[in-house]
Amino acid sequence: MTSRKFSFISPDMFDEFILPAYEKIYGYWKANGVQLIIHHSDSYGANLVPSMIRMGIDIWQGCMYGNNIPELVKKYGGKISFQGGIDNGKVDKTDWKKEEVEAEVRKVIREVGSKNYFIPATVMGEPGSVFPGVYDYISDVICAVNEGREVVLVQGGDITKPMTHFEK
């Protein structure tokens, strides 16, 4: 439906050909007790967010940072939430380093600048990572940010200390 930079079809075509089916499916689910619709799309879709809202999506999972998540949160927060922002290609690789992963995770969280309507996560559609340890470390960093502390790297493992300089 989309690429990394633009949607393959216009919002008008999306609304004509795709929206009705999703409205029917997601509407049925919600009418029958489903309380939360999480829709995965790890691609560009910022121009389709109004349609996602009409479809009944509660969380757009896989939202790539290139969608300008800070702007989406400001414009649509309260109608839909966004999960993602952390580019797997930057952090989930053979030679990953904790310092680089932590820097990328903190950068995304800082730039989005909201604890509402944004769930920091990698954009792939499931928990886990291709390379061992990446997903767990990303989760540790997100927890550290939420708790207002740093993840301090030392020989033999990770320890934490109270946060002193990260903007809350």
C-alpha positions in Angstrom: 0.0 0.0 0.0 3.0 2.3 0.6 6.7 2.8 0.4 9.1 4.5 2.8 8.4 7.9 1.3 4.9 8.0 -0.1 1.7 6.0 -0.5 1.3 4.0 -3.7 -2.2 5.3 -4.0 -3.8 8.6 -3.3 -5.9 9.1 -0.2 -8.9 9.5 -2.5 -8.2 6.1 -4.1 -7.6 4.5 -0.7 -10.9 5.8 0.5 -12.7 4.5 -2.5 -11.2 1.1 -2.8 -9.8 0.0 0.5 -11.5 2.0 3.3 -14.9 0.4 3.0 -13.6 -3.1 3.6 -11.6 -2.1 6.7 -14.6 -0.1 8.0 -16.7 -3.2 7.7 -14.2 -5.5 9.3 -13.0 -3.2 12.1 -16.6 -2.0 12.6 -17.8 -5.5 13.1 -15.0 -6.3 15.5 -15.7 -3.2 17.6 -19.5 -3.9 17.6 -18.8 -7.3 18.9 -16.6 -6.4 21.9 -13.1 -5.7 20.5 -11.9 -2.7 22.4 -8.6 -1.9 20.7 -7.6 -2.2 17.0 -3.9 -2.3 16.4 -3.1 -2.0 12.7 0.4 -2.8 11.4 2.0 -0.9 8.5 5.7 -0.3 8.5 5.7 2.2 5.7 4.8 5.8 4.8 1.2 6.5 5.6 1.0 10.0 7.1 -1.4 11.1 4.3 -3.7 8.1 5.1 -4.1 8.8 8.9 -7.5 10.4 8.5 -8.6 7.3 6.7 -7.1 5.1 9.4 -9.1 7.0 12.0 -12.3 6.5 10.0 -11.5 2.8 9.7 -11.5 2.5 13.5 -7.8 2.0 14.1 -6.7 2.9 17.6 -3.0 2.3 17.3 -0.9 2.5 14.1 1.8 -0.1 14.8 4.9 0.1 12.7 4.8 3.8 12.2 8.1 4.8 10.7 9.8 8.0 11.9 9.8 9.3 8.3 6.1 9.9 8.8 7.0 12.8 11.0 5.6 11.3 14.2 5.9 14.5 16.2 3.6 16.2 13.8 1.2 13.3 13.6 0.9 13.2 17.4 0.2 16.9 17.5 -2.4 16.7 14.8 -4.2 13.4 15.5 -3.3 12.5 19.1 -6.5 11.6 20.9 -8.0 10.1 17.8 -5.2 7.6 17.1 -1.9 6.6 18.7 1.4 5.8 17.0 3.7 2.9 17.8 7.1 2.7 16.3 9.6 5.3 15.3 12.7 3.2 16.0 14.2 2.1 12.7 15.2 -1.5 12.8 17.7 -0.9 10.0 19.7 1.5 12.3 19.6 -0.7 15.4 19.0 -4.3 14.6 22.2 -5.3 12.8 25.1 -7.8 13.2 27.5 -5.3 14.7 25.0 -3.5 17.0 26.4 -1.5 19.9 24.5 -0.6 23.0 25.7 3.0 22.9 24.3 3.4 19.3 21.0 1.7 20.1 20.5 3.8 23.2 21.3 7.0 21.4 18.8 6.2 18.6 16.0 5.2 21.1 16.5 8.3 23.2 16.7 10.5 20.1 13.4 9.3 18.8 11.7 9.6 22.2 13.1 13.1 22.7 12.2 14.3 19.2 8.6 13.0 19.5 8.4 14.8 22.8 5.2 13.3 24.0 4.2 10.6 26.5 0.7 10.6 25.1 -0.3 9.0 21.9 3.2 7.6 21.1 4.5 4.2 22.0 8.2 3.9 21.2 9.1 0.7 19.6 10.8 -0.8 16.6 8.7 -0.7 13.4 8.7 -4.5 12.7 5.4 -6.2 13.5 6.3 -8.4 16.4 8.3 -8.4 19.6 11.9 -9.6 19.0 14.8 -8.7 16.8 16.8 -10.3 14.1 20.0 -10.2 16.1 20.1 -11.5 19.7 19.8 -8.9 22.5 18.7 -5.9 20.4 15.0 -6.1 21.3 15.7 -6.7 25.0 18.1 -3.8 25.1 15.7 -1.4 23.3 13.1 -2.4 25.9 15.6 -1.7 28.7 16.3 1.8 27.3 12.6 2.6 26.9 12.0 1.5 30.5 14.9 3.6 31.7 13.5 6.6 29.9 10.1 6.1 31.4 11.5 5.7 34.9 13.8 8.7 34.5 17.1 6.9 34.7 20.1 6.1 32.6 21.3 2.7 31.4 25.0 2.8 32.4 27.3 0.5 30.5 30.0 -1.2 32.6 32.2 -4.3 32.0 30.3 -7.5 32.8 26.8 -6.1 32.3 24.4 -3.2 32.6 23.7 -1.3 35.8 21.4 1.7 36.3 21.7 4.9 38.2 19.4 7.8 38.8 19.0 10.0 35.8 20.7 13.4 36.0 20.5 15.1 32.5 17.8 13.5 30.3 14.9 15.9 29.5 11.7 14.5 30.9 
